[in-house]
């Protein structure tokens, strides 16, 4: 398999979901700070 579409994939289950969750929280914080 030489189809490297996941560069840093160490096989950690739910890592992508964790990153997405953190990004979502960060975006929400930025949005609230920009509104204020």
Secondary structure as the mmCIF struct_conf table of DSSP 4:
data_model
#
loop_
_struct_conf.conf_type_id
_struct_conf.id
_struct_conf.beg_label_comp_id
_struct_conf.beg_label_asym_id
_struct_conf.beg_label_seq_id
_struct_conf.end_label_comp_id
_struct_conf.end_label_asym_id
_struct_conf.end_label_seq_id
TURN_TY1_P TURN_TY1_P1 UNK A 7 UNK A 8
TURN_TY1_P TURN_TY1_P2 UNK A 13 UNK A 14
HELX_RH_AL_P HELX_RH_AL_P1 UNK A 15 UNK A 35
#
